[in-house]
Amino acid sequence: MKNPFKRSYNITLNKVHDTVKIIESGDTLTLVVNADPVRMVAGLNKTQKKLQEITQTENPDQKDMNDAAELFARVIFGAEQARKLMEFYNEDAASVINVCGNYFRQRLGDKLSKVQKKMKL
């Protein structure tokens, strides 16, 4: 039975929260994930299409690769942290794509699934 005297209202945006520590040769970069899962999934789909287009070309342009890597990182970590990640890897698009892909496969994908299931309830 509901408590008639309880007057609180709970609300959540079901954001995805996480902290990621990247360690390379003694250097450390800590990034925070705090994102809306619906926007994140849409952004990840856009990123996937862009990466597929680029990798299907015989000699992908370095600027296009950097743009795709930064887009991938921006979708997950936000613009400011994506820039820090690009700087951490000295603008090496392949490393940034690799880190973002590994993080998605090893952890973020499950977090997104859990949040999406909660949203359907």
MARMAR-631765 format. One record per atom (N, C-alpha, C): residue number from 1; atom name; x negated, y, z negated. Coordinates in pm, 1 decimal. Example, Ala and Ser with C-alpha at 12.3 -4.5 7.8 and 13.67 -1.06 7.14 Angstrom:
+-----+----+----------+----------+----------+
!   k !  a !       c1 !       c2 !       c3 !
+-----+----+----------+----------+----------+
!   1 !  N !  -1319.0 !   -569.0 !   -780.0 !
!   1 ! CA !  -1230.0 !   -450.0 !   -780.0 !
!   1 !  C !  -1320.0 !   -330.0 !   -780.0 !
!   2 !  N !  -1285.0 !   -225.0 !   -708.0 !
!   2 ! CA !  -1367.0 !   -106.0 !   -714.0 !
!   2 !  C !  -1290.0 !      3.0 !   -787.0 !
+-----+----+----------+----------+----------+
This chain:
+-----+----+----------+----------+----------+
!   k !  a !       c1 !       c2 !       c3 !
+-----+----+----------+----------+----------+
!   1 !  N !    -83.5 !   -117.1 !      0.0 !
!   1 ! CA !      0.0 !      0.0 !      0.0 !
!   1 !  C !    -88.9 !    124.7 !      0.0 !
!   2 !  N !    -50.7 !    222.7 !     77.5 !
!   2 ! CA !   -126.9 !    346.9 !     86.2 !
!   2 !  C !   -107.5 !    430.8 !    -38.1 !
!   3 !  N !   -210.7 !    499.6 !    -74.6 !
!   3 ! CA !   -206.3 !    588.5 !   -189.9 !
!   3 !  C !   -141.6 !    720.9 !   -146.2 !
!   4 !  N !    -24.1 !    756.0 !   -199.6 !
!   4 ! CA !     43.7 !    878.9 !   -156.1 !
!   4 !  C !    -28.2 !   1005.9 !   -200.7 !
!   5 !  N !   -120.3 !    995.0 !   -294.8 !
!   5 ! CA !   -191.3 !   1113.0 !   -344.7 !
!   5 !  C !   -323.3 !   1138.0 !   -271.5 !
!   6 !  N !   -360.9 !   1044.9 !   -189.9 !
!   6 ! CA !   -484.6 !   1060.1 !   -114.7 !
!   6 !  C !   -458.9 !   1152.2 !      4.6 !
!   7 !  N !   -533.2 !   1258.6 !     11.6 !
!   7 ! CA !   -509.6 !   1357.5 !    116.1 !
!   7 !  C !   -632.7 !   1378.2 !    203.6 !
!   8 !  N !   -717.1 !   1281.9 !    210.6 !
!   8 ! CA !   -836.0 !   1298.0 !    293.8 !
!   8 !  C !   -809.7 !   1244.6 !    434.3 !
!   9 !  N !   -882.9 !   1295.9 !    525.2 !
!   9 ! CA !   -873.2 !   1255.3 !    665.2 !
!   9 !  C !  -1014.5 !   1228.8 !    713.7 !
!  10 !  N !  -1039.0 !   1109.3 !    758.8 !
!  10 ! CA !  -1171.7 !   1072.2 !    806.5 !
!  10 !  C !  -1175.1 !   1080.6 !    958.1 !
!  11 !  N !  -1282.2 !   1133.7 !   1008.9 !
!  11 ! CA !  -1299.3 !   1143.6 !   1153.6 !
!  11 !  C !  -1445.1 !   1114.0 !   1186.5 !
!  12 !  N !  -1466.1 !   1050.6 !   1300.2 !
!  12 ! CA !  -1601.3 !   1023.5 !   1346.5 !
!  12 !  C !  -1605.2 !   1035.2 !   1497.7 !
!  13 !  N !  -1717.0 !   1077.1 !   1547.9 !
!  13 ! CA !  -1737.8 !   1083.0 !   1692.1 !
!  13 !  C !  -1809.4 !    957.7 !   1741.5 !
!  14 !  N !  -1839.9 !    865.9 !   1648.8 !
!  14 ! CA !  -1906.2 !    739.7 !   1681.7 !
!  14 !  C !  -2036.4 !    760.6 !   1758.4 !
!  15 !  N !  -2112.2 !    858.6 !   1716.5 !
!  15 ! CA !  -2240.0 !    884.4 !   1781.7 !
!  15 !  C !  -2339.3 !    771.9 !   1750.9 !
!  16 !  N !  -2431.7 !    755.2 !   1841.0 !
!  16 ! CA !  -2539.9 !    658.6 !   1823.5 !
!  16 !  C !  -2655.4 !    730.9 !   1754.9 !
!  17 !  N !  -2702.3 !    675.5 !   1644.9 !
!  17 ! CA !  -2812.9 !    734.8 !   1569.2 !
!  17 !  C !  -2925.4 !    632.4 !   1557.3 !
!  18 !  N !  -3048.4 !    678.5 !   1578.0 !
!  18 ! CA !  -3163.2 !    590.1 !   1563.0 !
!  18 !  C !  -3290.1 !    675.7 !   1559.1 !
!  19 !  N !  -3396.9 !    617.1 !   1510.2 !
!  19 ! CA !  -3528.2 !    680.6 !   1510.7 !
!  19 !  C !  -3625.3 !    584.6 !   1577.4 !
!  20 !  N !  -3705.9 !    637.6 !   1667.6 !
!  20 ! CA !  -3800.5 !    556.5 !   1743.4 !
!  20 !  C !  -3939.9 !    613.2 !   1721.8 !
!  21 !  N !  -4032.1 !    527.1 !   1684.2 !
!  21 ! CA !  -4171.2 !    569.2 !   1666.7 !
!  21 !  C !  -4253.2 !    503.3 !   1777.7 !
!  22 !  N !  -4319.4 !    586.3 !   1856.5 !
!  22 ! CA !  -4403.2 !    538.4 !   1966.2 !
!  22 !  C !  -4548.5 !    556.9 !   1923.8 !
!  23 !  N !  -4624.7 !    449.0 !   1932.7 !
!  23 ! CA !  -4764.3 !    451.3 !   1888.6 !
!  23 !  C !  -4852.3 !    405.0 !   2004.5 !
!  24 !  N !  -4946.0 !    489.4 !   2041.7 !
!  24 ! CA !  -5040.9 !    458.5 !   2148.7 !
!  24 !  C !  -5179.4 !    504.2 !   2106.0 !
!  25 !  N !  -5272.4 !    412.7 !   2096.5 !
!  25 ! CA !  -5413.2 !    443.9 !   2066.8 !
!  25 !  C !  -5428.8 !    536.7 !   1946.4 !
!  26 !  N !  -5351.9 !    509.8 !   1842.7 !
!  26 ! CA !  -5361.2 !    588.6 !   1721.2 !
!  26 !  C !  -5276.3 !    714.7 !   1720.6 !
!  27 !  N !  -5223.9 !    754.6 !   1835.3 !
!  27 ! CA !  -5134.1 !    870.7 !   1842.2 !
!  27 !  C !  -4991.3 !    822.7 !   1819.9 !
!  28 !  N !  -4912.6 !    903.4 !   1750.6 !
!  28 ! CA !  -4775.1 !    866.9 !   1717.6 !
!  28 !  C !  -4680.1 !    978.1 !   1758.9 !
!  29 !  N !  -4567.4 !    937.6 !   1814.6 !
!  29 ! CA !  -4460.0 !   1030.5 !   1848.5 !
!  29 !  C !  -4330.7 !    971.8 !   1793.0 !
!  30 !  N !  -4262.7 !   1046.7 !   1709.1 !
!  30 ! CA !  -4136.2 !   1001.8 !   1651.8 !
!  30 !  C !  -4022.8 !   1077.4 !   1720.0 !
!  31 !  N !  -3928.3 !   1001.9 !   1773.4 !
!  31 ! CA !  -3813.6 !   1059.5 !   1842.6 !
!  31 !  C !  -3685.4 !   1016.0 !   1773.4 !
!  32 !  N !  -3584.6 !   1101.3 !   1778.6 !
!  32 ! CA !  -3456.8 !   1073.5 !   1714.5 !
!  32 !  C !  -3348.3 !   1065.6 !   1821.4 !
!  33 !  N !  -3266.8 !    963.3 !   1811.0 !
!  33 ! CA !  -3151.2 !    947.4 !   1900.0 !
!  33 !  C !  -3028.1 !    989.0 !   1821.6 !
!  34 !  N !  -2951.3 !   1080.6 !   1878.5 !
!  34 ! CA !  -2827.0 !   1126.9 !   1818.4 !
!  34 !  C !  -2736.7 !   1167.0 !   1934.5 !
!  35 !  N !  -2664.3 !   1069.5 !   1989.1 !
!  35 ! CA !  -2594.5 !   1095.3 !   2114.4 !
!  35 !  C !  -2454.7 !   1036.7 !   2117.7 !
!  36 !  N !  -2373.2 !   1097.0 !   2200.0 !
!  36 ! CA !  -2239.1 !   1048.9 !   2229.1 !
!  36 !  C !  -2252.8 !    928.5 !   2322.5 !
!  37 !  N !  -2200.9 !    812.7 !   2284.2 !
!  37 ! CA !  -2220.3 !    693.0 !   2364.9 !
!  37 !  C !  -2156.9 !    700.8 !   2503.3 !
!  38 !  N !  -2045.5 !    769.2 !   2517.0 !
!  38 ! CA !  -1979.4 !    779.6 !   2647.8 !
!  38 !  C !  -2067.0 !    859.4 !   2743.8 !
!  39 !  N !  -2117.5 !    971.4 !   2697.8 !
!  39 ! CA !  -2207.1 !   1052.4 !   2782.0 !
!  39 !  C !  -2336.8 !    978.1 !   2810.7 !
!  40 !  N !  -2385.7 !    906.2 !   2710.3 !
!  40 ! CA !  -2510.4 !    833.6 !   2728.2 !
!  40 !  C !  -2495.4 !    725.7 !   2835.9 !
!  41 !  N !  -2387.8 !    650.0 !   2830.9 !
!  41 ! CA !  -2365.7 !    544.4 !   2930.7 !
!  41 !  C !  -2353.0 !    605.8 !   3070.0 !
!  42 !  N !  -2280.7 !    715.8 !   3082.1 !
!  42 ! CA !  -2267.5 !    783.0 !   3211.2 !
!  42 !  C !  -2404.4 !    829.6 !   3261.2 !
!  43 !  N !  -2484.0 !    886.8 !   3172.9 !
!  43 ! CA !  -2618.0 !    931.6 !   3209.2 !
!  43 !  C !  -2710.1 !    817.0 !   3245.7 !
!  44 !  N !  -2698.1 !    705.6 !   3175.2 !
!  44 ! CA !  -2780.5 !    587.9 !   3206.8 !
!  44 !  C !  -2743.7 !    531.4 !   3343.0 !
!  45 !  N !  -2614.7 !    532.7 !   3376.7 !
!  45 ! CA !  -2572.3 !    485.9 !   3509.1 !
!  45 !  C !  -2628.4 !    575.9 !   3618.7 !
!  46 !  N !  -2625.1 !    706.9 !   3596.6 !
!  46 ! CA !  -2680.8 !    802.2 !   3692.3 !
!  46 !  C !  -2831.5 !    779.7 !   3707.9 !
!  47 !  N !  -2898.6 !    758.0 !   3596.0 !
!  47 ! CA !  -3042.9 !    734.1 !   3598.1 !
!  47 !  C !  -3075.3 !    606.3 !   3674.1 !
!  48 !  N !  -2997.6 !    501.9 !   3650.8 !
!  48 ! CA !  -3021.1 !    374.9 !   3718.9 !
!  48 !  C !  -3009.5 !    391.5 !   3871.0 !
!  49 !  N !  -2909.4 !    463.9 !   3915.9 !
!  49 ! CA !  -2892.4 !    487.4 !   4059.9 !
!  49 !  C !  -3010.9 !    564.6 !   4116.6 !
!  50 !  N !  -3053.7 !    666.1 !   4044.3 !
!  50 ! CA !  -3166.9 !    747.1 !   4090.3 !
!  50 !  C !  -3294.4 !    662.5 !   4098.9 !
!  51 !  N !  -3318.4 !    580.4 !   3997.2 !
!  51 ! CA !  -3437.5 !    494.6 !   3997.9 !
!  51 !  C !  -3432.1 !    392.7 !   4111.7 !
!  52 !  N !  -3314.6 !    338.5 !   4138.9 !
!  52 ! CA !  -3300.1 !    243.0 !   4249.9 !
!  52 !  C !  -3329.5 !    309.7 !   4383.7 !
!  53 !  N !  -3279.5 !    431.9 !   4402.3 !
!  53 ! CA !  -3305.3 !    505.2 !   4526.5 !
!  53 !  C !  -3455.1 !    528.3 !   4545.1 !
!  54 !  N !  -3520.8 !    569.3 !   4438.1 !
!  54 ! CA !  -3663.5 !    600.6 !   4446.1 !
!  54 !  C !  -3745.9 !    475.2 !   4472.9 !
!  55 !  N !  -3714.7 !    367.3 !   4403.3 !
!  55 ! CA !  -3796.4 !    246.0 !   4417.7 !
!  55 !  C !  -3771.4 !    174.3 !   4549.7 !
!  56 !  N !  -3663.7 !    208.1 !   4618.1 !
!  56 ! CA !  -3637.3 !    145.7 !   4748.2 !
!  56 !  C !  -3716.7 !    212.0 !   4860.9 !
!  57 !  N !  -3772.5 !    329.0 !   4834.0 !
!  57 ! CA !  -3856.1 !    394.0 !   4934.7 !
!  57 !  C !  -3995.7 !    333.2 !   4929.5 !
!  58 !  N !  -4062.5 !    334.4 !   5042.4 !
!  58 ! CA !  -4193.5 !    269.7 !   5051.4 !
!  58 !  C !  -4299.5 !    340.7 !   4967.2 !
!  59 !  N !  -4307.2 !    471.3 !   4976.2 !
!  59 ! CA !  -4402.4 !    550.3 !   4898.6 !
!  59 !  C !  -4326.5 !    658.0 !   4822.5 !
!  60 !  N !  -4279.6 !    625.2 !   4702.4 !
!  60 ! CA !  -4202.5 !    723.9 !   4627.0 !
!  60 !  C !  -4285.3 !    848.5 !   4594.8 !
!  61 !  N !  -4221.5 !    963.1 !   4606.0 !
!  61 ! CA !  -4284.0 !   1090.8 !   4575.6 !
!  61 !  C !  -4305.6 !   1100.9 !   4424.1 !
!  62 !  N !  -4421.7 !   1148.8 !   4382.3 !
!  62 ! CA !  -4454.1 !   1158.1 !   4240.2 !
!  62 !  C !  -4359.5 !   1252.4 !   4167.2 !
!  63 !  N !  -4320.5 !   1361.1 !   4230.8 !
!  63 ! CA !  -4227.7 !   1454.1 !   4167.4 !
!  63 !  C !  -4092.5 !   1386.0 !   4143.5 !
!  64 !  N !  -4046.0 !   1307.9 !   4239.6 !
!  64 ! CA !  -3919.9 !   1235.1 !   4222.7 !
!  64 !  C !  -3930.1 !   1134.5 !   4108.2 !
!  65 !  N !  -4044.9 !   1068.0 !   4098.5 !
!  65 ! CA !  -4065.9 !    971.5 !   3989.6 !
!  65 !  C !  -4065.3 !   1043.3 !   3854.4 !
!  66 !  N !  -4133.7 !   1155.3 !   3846.1 !
!  66 ! CA !  -4136.5 !   1231.8 !   3720.6 !
!  66 !  C !  -3998.2 !   1282.3 !   3683.4 !
!  67 !  N !  -3922.8 !   1328.6 !   3783.8 !
!  67 ! CA !  -3786.3 !   1375.8 !   3757.4 !
!  67 !  C !  -3698.6 !   1261.9 !   3705.3 !
!  68 !  N !  -3711.7 !   1144.1 !   3765.5 !
!  68 ! CA !  -3632.3 !   1028.9 !   3721.4 !
!  68 !  C !  -3672.9 !    985.2 !   3580.7 !
!  69 !  N !  -3801.9 !    984.5 !   3553.9 !
!  69 ! CA !  -3850.7 !    946.0 !   3420.6 !
!  69 !  C !  -3800.3 !   1044.1 !   3315.3 !
!  70 !  N !  -3807.9 !   1171.9 !   3347.0 !
!  70 ! CA !  -3762.2 !   1272.1 !   3250.1 !
!  70 !  C !  -3610.0 !   1264.7 !   3232.6 !
!  71 !  N !  -3536.4 !   1236.9 !   3339.4 !
!  71 ! CA !  -3391.1 !   1220.2 !   3328.6 !
!  71 !  C !  -3358.5 !   1102.4 !   3237.2 !
!  72 !  N !  -3426.8 !    990.7 !   3254.6 !
!  72 ! CA !  -3406.3 !    871.3 !   3172.0 !
!  72 !  C !  -3429.5 !    906.5 !   3024.9 !
!  73 !  N !  -3541.2 !    972.1 !   2997.6 !
!  73 ! CA !  -3573.7 !   1010.5 !   2859.5 !
!  73 !  C !  -3474.2 !   1112.7 !   2805.4 !
!  74 !  N !  -3430.9 !   1205.4 !   2889.6 !
!  74 ! CA !  -3336.6 !   1309.6 !   2846.7 !
!  74 !  C !  -3201.1 !   1250.0 !   2809.0 !
!  75 !  N !  -3157.0 !   1151.2 !   2884.4 !
!  75 ! CA !  -3028.9 !   1085.7 !   2854.2 !
!  75 !  C !  -3034.4 !   1020.8 !   2716.4 !
!  76 !  N !  -3146.7 !    961.1 !   2682.6 !
!  76 ! CA !  -3159.5 !    889.6 !   2556.1 !
!  76 !  C !  -3194.2 !    983.8 !   2440.4 !
!  77 !  N !  -3291.8 !   1071.3 !   2461.3 !
!  77 ! CA !  -3347.5 !   1149.8 !   2350.9 !
!  77 !  C !  -3311.8 !   1298.3 !   2352.4 !
!  78 !  N !  -3255.8 !   1347.5 !   2459.9 !
!  78 ! CA !  -3229.6 !   1490.8 !   2471.5 !
!  78 !  C !  -3344.2 !   1560.3 !   2543.2 !
!  79 !  N !  -3318.0 !   1680.8 !   2591.7 !
!  79 ! CA !  -3414.0 !   1752.3 !   2676.6 !
!  79 !  C !  -3546.9 !   1783.1 !   2607.3 !
!  80 !  N !  -3541.4 !   1835.1 !   2487.3 !
!  80 ! CA !  -3663.8 !   1874.9 !   2417.2 !
!  80 !  C !  -3753.9 !   1754.5 !   2388.7 !
!  81 !  N !  -3694.3 !   1647.6 !   2341.0 !
!  81 ! CA !  -3774.0 !   1528.3 !   2309.5 !
!  81 !  C !  -3821.3 !   1456.8 !   2436.8 !
!  82 !  N !  -3743.3 !   1465.2 !   2543.5 !
!  82 ! CA !  -3786.4 !   1406.0 !   2671.4 !
!  82 !  C !  -3914.2 !   1474.3 !   2719.3 !
!  83 !  N !  -3918.5 !   1605.7 !   2705.1 !
!  83 ! CA !  -4037.7 !   1681.1 !   2743.6 !
!  83 !  C !  -4156.9 !   1638.1 !   2658.5 !
!  84 !  N !  -4135.5 !   1618.8 !   2527.8 !
!  84 ! CA !  -4243.1 !   1573.7 !   2438.3 !
!  84 !  C !  -4292.9 !   1435.5 !   2479.7 !
!  85 !  N !  -4200.0 !   1348.4 !   2519.8 !
!  85 ! CA !  -4238.1 !   1213.8 !   2561.9 !
!  85 !  C !  -4320.5 !   1219.3 !   2690.6 !
!  86 !  N !  -4280.5 !   1304.1 !   2784.7 !
!  86 ! CA !  -4358.2 !   1320.1 !   2908.9 !
!  86 !  C !  -4498.6 !   1372.2 !   2876.9 !
!  87 !  N !  -4507.7 !   1467.2 !   2786.4 !
!  87 ! CA !  -4638.3 !   1521.1 !   2747.0 !
!  87 !  C !  -4721.6 !   1416.2 !   2674.7 !
!  88 !  N !  -4657.2 !   1336.4 !   2590.5 !
!  88 ! CA !  -4726.5 !   1231.5 !   2515.8 !
!  88 !  C !  -4794.7 !   1134.0 !   2611.8 !
!  89 !  N !  -4726.5 !   1104.4 !   2723.4 !
!  89 ! CA !  -4782.4 !   1012.9 !   2823.0 !
!  89 !  C !  -4847.8 !   1086.1 !   2940.4 !
!  90 !  N !  -4886.2 !   1212.5 !   2918.7 !
!  90 ! CA !  -4958.3 !   1290.5 !   3019.7 !
!  90 !  C !  -4889.6 !   1289.4 !   3156.6 !
!  91 !  N !  -4757.1 !   1308.4 !   3154.0 !
!  91 ! CA !  -4675.8 !   1316.0 !   3276.2 !
!  91 !  C !  -4678.7 !   1186.7 !   3357.5 !
!  92 !  N !  -4709.4 !   1074.5 !   3294.6 !
!  92 ! CA !  -4710.9 !    944.7 !   3363.4 !
!  92 !  C !  -4569.1 !    887.3 !   3364.2 !
!  93 !  N !  -4502.6 !    901.0 !   3478.3 !
!  93 ! CA !  -4362.8 !    860.4 !   3491.2 !
!  93 !  C !  -4343.8 !    712.1 !   3461.0 !
!  94 !  N !  -4435.2 !    628.9 !   3508.6 !
!  94 ! CA !  -4420.7 !    483.9 !   3488.2 !
!  94 !  C !  -4420.7 !    448.2 !   3340.0 !
!  95 !  N !  -4504.7 !    512.9 !   3261.7 !
!  95 ! CA !  -4509.1 !    485.4 !   3117.6 !
!  95 !  C !  -4380.4 !    528.3 !   3048.9 !
!  96 !  N !  -4328.9 !    645.1 !   3084.9 !
!  96 ! CA !  -4205.5 !    694.6 !   3024.3 !
!  96 !  C !  -4087.5 !    604.4 !   3061.0 !
!  97 !  N !  -4079.8 !    564.3 !   3187.1 !
!  97 ! CA !  -3973.1 !    473.2 !   3230.7 !
!  97 !  C !  -3985.2 !    340.7 !   3156.7 !
!  98 !  N !  -4106.5 !    292.5 !   3142.0 !
!  98 ! CA !  -4130.4 !    165.9 !   3071.9 !
!  98 !  C !  -4086.4 !    174.3 !   2926.0 !
!  99 !  N !  -4124.6 !    281.3 !   2856.6 !
!  99 ! CA !  -4087.7 !    298.9 !   2715.7 !
!  99 !  C !  -3935.7 !    307.4 !   2701.8 !
! 100 !  N !  -3872.9 !    389.5 !   2784.6 !
! 100 ! CA !  -3726.6 !    405.1 !   2776.8 !
! 100 !  C !  -3655.9 !    273.6 !   2808.5 !
! 101 !  N !  -3703.5 !    203.9 !   2909.1 !
! 101 ! CA !  -3643.6 !     75.1 !   2946.2 !
! 101 !  C !  -3658.0 !    -28.3 !   2836.1 !
! 102 !  N !  -3777.2 !    -35.0 !   2777.0 !
! 102 ! CA !  -3798.6 !   -130.3 !   2667.2 !
! 102 !  C !  -3710.2 !    -96.1 !   2547.6 !
! 103 !  N !  -3701.6 !     31.1 !   2514.8 !
! 103 ! CA !  -3618.5 !     71.8 !   2401.9 !
! 103 !  C !  -3471.6 !     36.8 !   2428.7 !
! 104 !  N !  -3426.6 !     60.5 !   2549.9 !
! 104 ! CA !  -3288.0 !     27.2 !   2583.1 !
! 104 !  C !  -3263.6 !   -123.0 !   2570.0 !
! 105 !  N !  -3351.2 !   -203.8 !   2628.1 !
! 105 ! CA !  -3333.4 !   -350.0 !   2625.3 !
! 105 !  C !  -3345.1 !   -407.6 !   2484.2 !
! 106 !  N !  -3439.6 !   -357.5 !   2407.3 !
! 106 ! CA !  -3467.5 !   -416.4 !   2277.0 !
! 106 !  C !  -3377.3 !   -365.3 !   2165.0 !
! 107 !  N !  -3316.2 !   -246.9 !   2182.5 !
! 107 ! CA !  -3242.6 !   -191.7 !   2068.3 !
! 107 !  C !  -3120.3 !   -108.4 !   2105.7 !
! 108 !  N !  -3136.1 !    -13.6 !   2193.7 !
! 108 ! CA !  -3028.8 !     81.5 !   2222.7 !
! 108 !  C !  -2906.3 !     14.9 !   2284.2 !
! 109 !  N !  -2925.6 !    -80.4 !   2372.4 !
! 109 ! CA !  -2811.9 !   -148.8 !   2435.5 !
! 109 !  C !  -2718.2 !   -210.0 !   2333.0 !
! 110 !  N !  -2775.0 !   -275.2 !   2231.8 !
! 110 ! CA !  -2693.2 !   -334.5 !   2125.2 !
! 110 !  C !  -2620.5 !   -227.6 !   2044.1 !
! 111 !  N !  -2690.5 !   -118.3 !   2014.9 !
! 111 ! CA !  -2627.4 !     -9.8 !   1938.4 !
! 111 !  C !  -2509.7 !     49.5 !   2016.7 !
! 112 !  N !  -2527.7 !     68.3 !   2146.1 !
! 112 ! CA !  -2419.5 !    121.1 !   2229.2 !
! 112 !  C !  -2300.5 !     25.7 !   2231.6 !
! 113 !  N !  -2328.1 !   -103.1 !   2243.5 !
! 113 ! CA !  -2220.1 !   -202.8 !   2245.3 !
! 113 !  C !  -2140.3 !   -200.8 !   2115.9 !
! 114 !  N !  -2209.3 !   -193.4 !   2003.6 !
! 114 ! CA !  -2141.0 !   -190.1 !   1874.9 !
! 114 !  C !  -2051.9 !    -67.3 !   1860.0 !
! 115 !  N !  -2103.0 !     46.9 !   1902.6 !
! 115 ! CA !  -2024.4 !    169.7 !   1892.6 !
! 115 !  C !  -1903.1 !    162.8 !   1985.6 !
! 116 !  N !  -1923.6 !    110.6 !   2106.4 !
! 116 ! CA !  -1813.9 !     99.9 !   2201.3 !
! 116 !  C !  -1704.0 !      7.2 !   2148.1 !
! 117 !  N !  -1742.7 !   -100.0 !   2081.6 !
! 117 ! CA !  -1643.4 !   -191.2 !   2022.9 !
! 117 !  C !  -1563.3 !   -121.5 !   1914.1 !
! 118 !  N !  -1629.8 !    -40.1 !   1831.7 !
! 118 ! CA !  -1560.3 !     34.7 !   1728.0 !
! 118 !  C !  -1461.4 !    133.1 !   1787.4 !
! 119 !  N !  -1498.5 !    192.8 !   1898.9 !
! 119 ! CA !  -1413.2 !    292.7 !   1962.5 !
! 119 !  C !  -1285.3 !    230.2 !   2017.4 !
! 120 !  N !  -1289.8 !    103.3 !   2054.0 !
! 120 ! CA !  -1172.5 !     34.8 !   2110.3 !
! 120 !  C !  -1071.8 !     -5.7 !   2005.2 !
! 121 !  N !  -1113.5 !     -7.6 !   1878.9 !
! 121 ! CA !  -1023.2 !    -50.0 !   1770.3 !
! 121 !  C !   -913.7 !     49.0 !   1746.8 !
+-----+----+----------+----------+----------+
